[in-house]
Amino acid sequence: MEAITKIRPRALVRACGGPRYAVALAVDALGTGLLRPFLLLYGVMVLGLSAPATGIAMTAGIVVGLVCMPAVGRWLDRGARSTVVAASMLVRALGVALLLATPAGHVWPFATAALVLGVGNQAWPAAHAALVATVAHGRERDTALAAGRALRNAGLGVGALLATACLAGGATALRAMAVATGIAYLTAAALARSVHLRARPAAGPAEDGAGAGPAPRMRALLAANVVYVFCLNVPEIALPLVLVTQLHASPVWSAAVFVANTVLVVTLQVPVTVLMSRFPRRTVLAVAGVVLTASYLGFLAATSLGTGRAAPAVAAVSVVCTLGEIVYAGSATALVTALAPAHALGRALARFELSTGFGLAVSPAVITALAPHGPGVLWGGLAGATLLSASAVAAEKDGARKDGAGKDGAGKDGAGREGTGEGAAEEDRGACLSRR
C-alpha cells in the first residue's frame, strides 16, 4: 500500500465508520471519562467500601472480563461488526445500572458491576478495530484506527475534567456521573447499531478450506505486547508514584504529565501515524520499543538529579515516553489487522486484546512492586524488558500462507518490501461488507 501523504478529514471520517459512528465513539468516550477514573472513589465514597476491597473487585472485573474475548473473536469472525460494538456499549450500560443498584456496604454487587463493566471494556477495542478494518484498508485503515484513538482520548479527557469539576458535590455528584455514564453508553450503542455494518464471508479461500484455518499465532508479537502496554500506565501509575513518594515533588507535576500525555496523544496520534506509514508496520512497532526503552533510561537518569531538577527532568522525558506510546498505538493493532486473514480477523484481534488486557492488569502490580527497590530496578527492568520485546518483534517471521490469488503470505508487505507478510494478508481480506 502507498504511504499516506496528507490527512483528509472527510475521508478519515468515512474510514472510521461514518459520521454516526464517529459521534458514537465520542459519546461513549465522554461517558467512560465521567466514571472510569473515579470508579474507585464511587466504591469508597458512595458505597462505603474499603479501598482494598474496592481495588480487588475492580482488578478481578478486568481480569475475568478477558474470559469473554474468545467468544467475541468468534462472533466477529461470523461477520458481526456494528452489532458487537453496540453490544459492548450495552453491556457497560448494564454494568452502570448494577452499580447504581448496589446497596451501600455490599462488596459483591459492586464486584458484579465491575465484572460486567470489565466485559464491555475488554470487548470494545477488538470490535472497534474489526469494524474499522472492514470499512477501510491499507494505510487508510491505520490512520482511521489512529483517529479513533485520538477521538477517544479527547472524549476521555473531557469527561474526566467534567467529573473532576463535579467531585465537590461528593456522593451525590458521583451518583449523577454514573447516571450520565449509563445514558451516554445507551446513546452510543444506539448510534453504533444504526450503522448496520456487517462483513460478508471472504470469497475464494473458503472454497478450498483455507477459510476454516486458525488465526495467526503471532507468539512473539503477543508476548511483546504484554510488555509494550506498560507504557500506557507509566503516566498514570509509575510517574505519580515516583514523583510524589520518592522525589517528594508536588502532585502538580503528576497532573501536568497526565495532561501533557493526553494533549499529545490527541494532537499527534494521527500525524505521527501518517508520517510512519512509509515504513513497514513491524519495523515501526520495533522502533516504538526502542523509543520507549530510551525514555525509561531517561527516567532513570532524571531521577538521579538533585532536588529541584529531578521533577522537571522527569516531566520532560515523559514527552519522549508519550511519543513512544503514540508510535506503538499507531502500529500494533494495525499490524495485527494486516497480518490476519479475513476469516480469522476477529480471533486475531481477540488474542491481541487478551495480551493487552493482561499487560494492563499486571502492570500496576509489577510497577508498584519494583518501585520500592529503587529507580535502577524499576526503570532498568522496564528498559531491558521493552528492548527485548522490540528485538522479538523485529525478529519474528510471519508464517507463509497462500491466499486465493496464490500470493505467498510471507512475501511482500503493502509497500512491496520483502519479509513482512502484511500485503498478502490484506489481499486476502475481502472488502466485502454490507449495510442493512
Salt bridges, closest charged atoms under 4 A:
ASP28 OD1 - ARG92 NH2 2.93
ASP28 OD2 - ARG152 NH1 2.75
ASP77 OD2 - ARG347 NE 2.61
ASP142 OD2 - ARG139 NH1 3.33
ASP142 OD1 - ARG141 NH2 3.88
ASP142 OD2 - ARG281 NE 2.73
GLU325 OE2 - ARG149 NH2 2.57
GLU396 OE1 - ARG282 NH1 3.24
ASP398 OD1 - ARG282 NH2 2.45
ASP413 OD2 - ARG417 NH1 3.87
GLU422 OE1 - ARG281 NH1 2.69
GLU426 OE2 - ARG141 NH2 3.59
GLU426 OE2 - ARG281 NH2 2.97
GLU427 OE1 - LYS407 NZ 3.95
ASP428 OD2 - ARG401 NH1 3.53
